Amino acid sequence: MLQQSLWKTFVVLMVCTLGTLFALPNILSSQTLERLPQWFPTHKVNLGLDLQGGSHILLEVDLKAGLHDRLNFVLEGVRKALRSEKIGYLDLSLAGESITFKLRHTADLTRVQQAIQKTDRDLEITSKDGMISVQFTSSSLTERKKHIMEQSIEIVRRRIDEVGTREPLIQRQGDDRIVVQLPGIENPARVKELLGKTAKMTFRLLDKEMPEVSSPHVTLPPGTELLPGDEKSKKNSVYYVVRKEILLGGENLVDAAVHFDEYQRPTVSFRFDSFGASKFGEITSKNIGRLLAIVLDNKVISAARINSTIHGNGVIEGNFTLPEANDLALLMRAGALIAPLTPLEERTVGPDLGADSIQAGQHATILSILMVALFMLVAYSLFGIIANIAMVFNLILMVSVLSLIGATLTLPGIAGIALTMGIAVDANVLINERIKEELRLGRRMIQAIDAGYKRAMATIVDSNITTLIGAGGLFFFGTGPVKGFGVTLSIGILVSMFTAITLSRLIVVYWIRWFHPKTLAI
């Protein structure tokens, strides 16, 4: 029969109370929230770019530069392999997406192929008249480009998070582009500047015989290149002769922070992970007395003599201002881009457009609620009022869930909420029609209500599961606003299962207990 245990009543009332409590911050001003007790919830639904305003930046990833850096690393491996096998060669260099060199003796071709394959199995080797060309296989090239894009997106995400932007949208577009949407950021100049810096930090030795020169027009020793000093360094007119071999990269950094030296000048200290600390200790122990350069974005920001073995930590001194030191530490923490980013497009969405969108969404949602409520009232009388109460709590609980999970609400999300208002009473329509059918079959009032809720359950569950499958597809395979629509639709369906079945049933049970009706107004 129609029963409702005390603990179920308590759970339903508690869920509705907590839902109302967590939804309230969305209609209260910031000043009001500050005056409330600390235990009071403060989470609000985040507004997307189309509602809050903000900035839209389209970035292009320089895949060729990323592959070129990788080939530079491979080139040093090829050089070492040829020297260890004592194979004579000439003019070892990069040519586009290939490493080329000329064999002194064409009879060494087989040995060359074996030696290079040992360094990297993803390389393919071609030869013509003693000229050797080494490049990545087509499958390896595709995989490396994919890796560059994935790592670039992840590092962009880290840098944006470090800046403190809430709920940014960062996603891939096409083969070599990244879309960044920053709600609430109307002047993205600093963010764009941080995204444009590769912040690629490496540790490399200076040449032993000629560590630095005053002019860029010099003949360099084999295996070296000329890099300028950082423009903020005291020796900004000095050029450093740096070994091409990268001893250690910035990917092994786990932390970087701003500190002050004994003269209260900002410095940046950094710390390696266990592998990096071990490697750095090995490098410094083997090269005591040599000059070690810290290279950031192809500029030498520090060149210090190794006096002893160093494990785990280091300090960069570069005559920084405090904001410059903070930005450098941020970039080092977030990680180095393995390919440069170029801004292609930048748009700013004003808050006025967002306010218009919110107002239009509010009007649409209110209108949909009123129309659905009117239909339910006309069609089902008292049971229509009960369904309308459940629908209102469906909206309240949806807003509270979106606030708790920190979801971002966009225009399609508002459309999902408006659609859910209609779906929310769908279960009540099925229940009420079933109750009517039971009454026509001659059942008593309480039996008809009990049977209506029980026998409509299977249909309600089936219909909602099919809708959930569609919403799940939007969430998992969609991007941006489409995914937001899927989120709000899924939450609305799940909440409607609670409000339309459990909450409305509770109201009906206590209505019968308190008023003892003789007939059923439905």
Secondary structure, 3 states (H helix, E strand, C coil): CCCCCHHHHHHHHHHHHHHHHHHHHHCCCHHHHHHCCCCCCCCCCEECHHHHCEEEEEEEECHHHHHHHHHHHHHHHHHHHHHHCCCCEEEEEEECCEEEEEECCHHHHHHHHHHHHHHCCCEEEEEECCEEEEEECHHHHHHHHHHHHHHHHHHHHHHHHHHCCCCCEEEEECCCEEEEEEECCCCCHHHHHHHHCCCCEEEEEECCCCCEECCCCCCCCCCEEEEEECCCCCCCCCEEEEECCCCEEHHHEEEEEEEECCCCCEEEEEEECHHHHHHHHHHHHHCCCCEEEEEECCEEEEEEECCCCCCCEEEECCCCCHHHHHHHHHHHHHCCCCCCEEEEEEEEECHHHHHHHHHHHHHHHHHHHHHHHHHHHHHHHHHHHHHHHHHHHHHHHHHHHHHHCCCEECHHHHHHHHHHHHHHCHHHHHHHHHHHHHHHCCCCHHHHHHHHHHHHHHHHHHHHHHHHHHHHHHHHHCCCHHHHHHHHHHHHHHHHHHHHHHHHHHHHHHHHHHHCCCCCCC
